[in-house]
């Protein structure tokens, strides 16, 4: 028996660990850990895409366009740096309408 134990000491150690710890904790913990790691690998890119989308929308809302020369500028300037005319904000192009302006009033009619 001594001849078998000496060269295979690491193999026996790992085998005993697997045979003792694996039944105690079970396969469930291993599969749960693996599932959580895979879930993170899929959710982190989605989270990054969401952050990029939010940043792009924030960036887009700060763009100003000159109505005279068409120069696009970022920032809080009220006048164009090229020609000096007042800048139009992109969000001002599509103003939000009040709900009363968008609703259609329907009158009920009696059918004979």
N, C-alpha and C positions, 0 to 999 in steps of 0.2 A: 504494500500500500504506500510505503514511503516513496517508491519510485514514481508513482502516479501523482502524488500530492505536490512534490517539489516543482516540477516544471509547469504544472497547471494550477498554480496557486491563485493567479488572477482570475482564471476562468471559473474556478470553484467559488471564489469570493463573489463575483458578479452573479453567478447562478444562484447562490444562496440569497443574495439580496433580492433578486427578482422573485424567487420562490417564496420569500417571507413577506416582502413589502407589497408586491403586486396583489396577492389575495387580500391583504389587510385594507389597502386603499382602493383597490379595484381598478378596472379599466375606465370607469366613469370619470375619474379625476383626470386621467390622461386625455381622454376624448374631450372633456370640457376645456382643458387647457389648450389643446390643439384647436378646438372650435373658436375659442376667444382670440387666439393669435390670428387665425384666418379672418375672423370678423374685423379685427383691427386693420389687417392688410387691405380689406375692401373699403372700410369706412374712412380711413385717413385720406385717400385720394378724393373721395366724395366731399369730405369736409374742406379740403383745399380748393376744390372746384367751386363750392359754395362761397368761400371767402373771396375768390377771384371774381365771381359774379357780383357780389356785393360791392367790391372795390371798383369794378368797372362801371356799375350804375352810379356810384358816388362820383367817379371821375367824369362821367358823361353829363351829370347835372351841373357841373361847374364850367362847361364850355360856353363861351360867348362868341357870336358871329356878327361881324360888321355888316350892316345892310348896304353900305355904300361900296366898299371894296371887296368884301367877302373874306377878310382876314379872320382866322380862327384864333382865339386867345383863351388861355386859362387864367383864372384868378378873379379878383374882385374889381378889376378896372371897369369904370363906367364909360370910358371913351376909347376909341380905337387908337392903337399906337402908330398906325400907318397914316390914317387920314384925319383923325380927330373927331369923327362923328360918334353919336351915342350907340352903344352896343346893345344887341338884342340877345337875351338869354334864350337858350333852346327850350327851357321849360315854360317860357312865356308864349311860345308859339302855339302850344296846345293848352290853353287855359282850361281849368276844371270848371265845368258848368254846374250850376245849381240843380238839384234834383227836380225842381219845378220846371226848369227849361227842358228837361229830357223826357219827362213823363207825358204820355198821351192820354188825354181825357176821353173816355168812352161814355156815351150816353146810352142808356138802356132803352130799347124800343119794344113795344109789345107786338107780337106776331099774331095776325088774325087768321 
